[in-house]
Amino acid sequence: MTAKRTSILKKAIMEKRAVVVVGCHDAFSARIIEKCGFEAIQISGYGLAASLLGKPDVGLVQMKDVLDMTWKIAQAVKLPVRADVDTGGGNAVNAAWIPERSMARGIA
């Protein structure tokens, strides 16, 4: 794939077309999704919680774990990766911190 990750979704937006974003829970499942020809990946909050803890996505997974797994998945594929961080992130300060931390890790 020669396109930058950001240009994949930008192209879809400009073409006003939907993009199927499949959920994954680890780098291996992300690579399978990529090999199947999908254009983007979402890290499933439930999938991650279930695979790490055997529990539902109710805020039990630490944000550090979500960021670590997001980094691992992003390194394994060339597709855009979106992370589900709607639970366990805390307040508005934490919500602002997540993109900064992601960019520092080279995820965004």
N, C-alpha and C positions, 0 to 999 in steps of 0.2 A: 504494500500500500504506500503510495507516494504522497498522498494528501496529509496535511497537518491535521491533528485531532480537532482543532478548533474550526478548520475549514469544512469538515464533514457536516457538522450541525449547521454551520452558517449557510452552506449551500442548500440544505434541506429547507431552512427557514426562507431563504430567498425564492426557492421554488414553490413555497407554500404547500409543502407536502408533509405528511406524517412520517415519523420515524419510529419504528418498533424498537423499543429499548428493553432488552431482556435482562432480568435480574440474575445475579450470580452471588456466590458466597465465598469464593476463593479464587486464586489465580488459575487453577486448573479448569474450573467451570467457566471462567472468563475466556480462556483460550478455546474451549469447545464452542462457545457462543461466537467468537471471532471466526473460527474455521467454518461455521455454518453460514457465514455471510451477512450477519447482522451488522448494522452501522454504528451502534452505540451499546453501551452496557450500563446497567444500574446495579450498584451493590445493594442487594436486598437486605433491609434491616431485619426482617424476620429470618431470612436465610442465614444471615450472619449470627444472629442470636441463637438460632436453632443449632447451627453447626458448632458454635463455640460452647454453648451452655446447655443445649437441649431444652431451651425455654423460649417463650414467645418474645416478640419485640416490645417490651414494656419498660425500657430504660435501664436494663440490667447490664448491658455491655458498656464498658468504659469508653469514653470518647477516644482515648489513646489507642484502644484496640481497633476502633473503627478507622481511625486515621492510618494506623499501621497496615491494616488489611487493604485499605484503599491504595496506599502506596505500592504494596506488593502486586495488587491487581493491575494498577496503571503501568507498572514496569513490565508486566507479562504480556500486554497487548498493545496494539497500535490504535485502538479505537478510543473515542471519547468515553470517559468513565464518570458517572454521576453517583455520588454517595448519598445514602439515606441517613440523615443525621437529625431527624425530627424528634427523637426521644433521647433523653439522657444528656442533652447538651446544656441544660441549665437555663439561665436567663438571657436577656438581650446582649449582655457583655460577652457571654460564651458564644452566642450566635455570630457576633462580629469577629470573634477570635478564630473560629473554625476556618474561614477562608484564608486568613493570614497564616495560620499554621499550615494549611494545605499548600499554599504557595511557597512557604519556607521549605517544605519537604519536596517541592517540585511536582506536586500532584496537579495543581491547577494550571 
